[in-house]
Amino acid sequence: MFDYDTRLLKGDRNGINEAASLLSKGELVAIPTETVYGLAANALNPGAVRRIFEAKGRPQDNPLIVHISDIKDLKPLVTEIPDNARMLAQKYWPGPLTMIFHRSGLVPDEVSAGLSTVAIRMPSHPVALAIISKAGVPLAAPSANRSGSPSPTTAGHVLKDMAGRIPAIVDGGESPVGVESTVLDLTGDVPRLLRPGGITPEQIRAVTGELVIDSAVTGRMEEGTVPHSPGMKYRHYSPKAKVILVKGSREAFTAFVNSKKGEGVAAMCFDGEGQDLQVPFVTYGGRNDPAEQAHRVFDALRRIDEIDARVVYCACPEPDGIGLAVYNRLLRSAGFEVVELDE
C-alpha cells in the first residue's frame, strides 16, 4: 500500500514549490511548523485527507486541524467568527493557537470526523506559511508521526516514522515550541481549553477574560465522549517503553528510581538531576524551565527507545503555564499512570 521513495526536501524556494505541487495533486507532505512537524494534505480534498489517516494509522474519529496562511482564508471555512476569535487571532496568529468554530459546508466530514465544528490555526513557521500560500488551499495537518508515538520535532523524526509512507518531507529545522498547539473551543458561551500548548491559559484569559479548562486536559475522557480536539481521547506520545509519571522532589524521585533499578529500567529527568541515578537516563530540560521542557520532551521520549528501556520513570513537571502542556503530553504518554511520592 505504501511504496514511496520518501525524499527529504530543503525548506528553500525549490522545496516549497515541490511540496506545493505534490499537495495540489492530492499527495501528502510532511511540513515543519513551530509546534511539531505536520503531515499535510489539501483539506478540501476528502481523498487526500483520508490518506492522512491511512499513513498515520490514525483512528477515524480523531478530528484534524486545518492550517491557513492568511486571516482572509478563515471566513470561507466557518459559519461565524466570534468576537473572541477575532481578538485572539489579532494577538496570537500566526502562532501556536488553534480555535474551534462551527464549520461551513466547504469543510469535508473527513477533516472534522463528522463533527459540526472545525479546528483552524495559522502557523508562524515561515516555511509552513510559504507552503500553504503556494499550495493555494488550506491544509489539514496532524503531527507527522505514526499514531500514538511521540510527535516529531525534526525532519529526522518524521523520516524514521514515515519513510516509504509519504512522498516527501520538507526540512525546516527543529520545531522551536516542541509541543502541539493550544486548542480552544469557541463554539460555546465561554471559551473552553481542550488541549494546552504554546499559548497558555493565562495568555488566553488576558484576551477573553473567562476560560474553562476541560477536565480531559488533566484526566481521562469519560467513556462514550466524542473528542472535539486531537490529543483528547487516545493514549498518545508514547515510546515503546512503558512510561510511568512520578511526582515528587528530586531527592524522592532519585531514591524511588534507584529502588526500581534492574534490566530494562530507565529514567527521564530534569537537567542536572541524573548524576545520582543508578539507571540509564535522558533529560528534558530544567526543573524550572517549562519552555525548554516543551521544546525537548518529544525528543527525550524518542531517545528512551534508543537506550532500549522496558520501563521509564519520568519526573513530573509542574502543570503551570506551558508546563501544563508538558504535563498533559506526559500524562497521555504514561496512559495516566502516576506515582505520587510522600515527601
C-alpha positions, 0 to 999 in steps of 0.5 A: 500500500505504501511504496514511496521513495520518501525524499527529504526536501530543503525548506528553500524556494525549490522545496516549497514549490515541490511540496506545493505541487505534490499537495495540489495533486492530492499527495501528502507532505510532511511540513515543519511548523513551530509546534511539531512537524505536520503531515499535510494534505489539501483539506478540501480534498476528502481523498487526500485527507483520508490518506492522512489517516491511512499513513498515520494509522490514525483512528477515524474519529480523531478530528484534524486541524486545518492550517491557513496562511492568511486571516482572509482564508478563515471566513470561507471555512466557518459559519461565524467568527466570534468576537473572541476569535477575532481578538485572539487571532489579532494577538496570537496568529500566526502562532501556536493557537488553534480555535474551534468554530462551527464549520461551513459546508466547504469543510469535508466530514473527513477533516472534522470526523463528522463533527459540526465544528472545525479546528483552524490555526495559522502557523508562524513557521515561515516555511509552513506559511510559504507552503500553504500560500503556494499550495493555494488551499488550506491544509489539514495537518496532524503531527507527522508521526505514526499514531500514538508515538511521540510527535516529531520535532525534526525532519529526522523524526518524521523520516524514521516514522514515515519513510516509504509512507509519504512522498516527501518531507520538507526540512525546516529545522527543529520545531522551536515550541516542541509541543502541539498547539493550544486548542480552544473551543469557541463554539460555546458561551465561554471559551473552553481549553481542550488541549494546552500548548504554546499559548497558555491559559493565562495568555488566553484569559488576558484576551477573553477574560473567562476560560474553562479548562476541560477536565480531559486536559488533566484526566481521562475522557469519560467513556462514550465522549466524542473528542472535539480536539486531537490529543483528547481521547487516545493514549498518545506520545508514547515510546515503546517503553512503558512510561510511568509519571512520578511526582515528587522532589528530586531527592524522592524521585532519585531514591524511588528510581534507584529502588526500581533499578534492574534490566530494562529500567530507565529514567527521564529527568530534569537537567542536572538531576541524573548524576545520582541515578543508578539507571540509564537516563535522558533529560528534558530540560530544567526543573524550572524551565517549562519552555525548554521542557516543551521544546525537548520532551518529544525528543527525550521520549524518542531517545528512551527507545534508543537506550532500549528501556522496558520501563521509564520513570519520568519526573513530573513537571509542574502543570503551570503555564506551558508546563501544563502542556508538558504535563498533559503530553506526559500524562497521555504518554504514561496512559495516566499512570502516576506515582505520587511520592510522600515527601 
